[in-house]
Amino acid sequence: MVITGDDADEPKNEMQLPSTDAVAPLSVELNSYGFPQGYFMLRSLGTSRLLDVAQGHLEDGTDVFFIDISGALSSRHSGHAIDVEKERLVLRHRRPVSYPFPNVYSHTLPRFIYHPETKEITVIFASDPSFASRRDSSSGAWKEKTYYLTSVPVRQPPTIIDNASALINSAYTTSLSLFGKAGSKATPDQVFDGEIDLTENDLAEQDRNEAEEIDDSLEPLRPVKVIALTAEEAANASEQAKSRRQWEFLPLRISKHRTGMPSQ
């Protein structure tokens, strides 16, 4: 920018741009972080269902992924990178920087890493994924946990017979309480079946009991989320919980047209 006036001797204010030779090009990330090169699908070993990020769950679909040149896990269908928002996987549009950085709108994308020795997918964040206030996140407690991609069990809804049995039991315990006897306490089954308003997603993974581990729903969908565990919590998890954290990738065969462009 040049400012001129009538006075030829008046100093000029110029904005100097750096030489193109001094500007480094954007770096290319060739590390696939355990995932295969090219396109692939992800299947949960605990449920035998394929991951569908667009819907935020597992299903018998055909969602296809790849690691882009920046190292981000991305969706082939949308072309967008995968991000984590409130424990859920979401498709993230590229956004301009906004301040204070980072924030829930503008932040560095997480890094997804596949570990072939454990078949687990962990997620590395550059900042507190909860985007708490700087005072709350300054302790760095979030850095002490490992973030895992896992499926969430879904239990088969109770049948008419189950509901009738529960109604009879409820009526029986209510009649006993009228005569001064204590009523029964809530059981894990009652909590899980909805008599107490608590859903699968409301439960912390390490707090699930045996009843809450049941995954027998006939529904084709299973929710997925990213959970934070300490080393002790991960090691002491049930076998079902460990299985829900295990994944396998299914590479897609790549062929070449006469033009030399790759395709599925």
Order of alpha helices (4+ residues) and beta strands (2+ residues): beta-beta-beta-beta-beta-beta-beta-beta-beta-alpha-beta-alpha-alpha-beta-alpha-alpha-beta-beta-beta
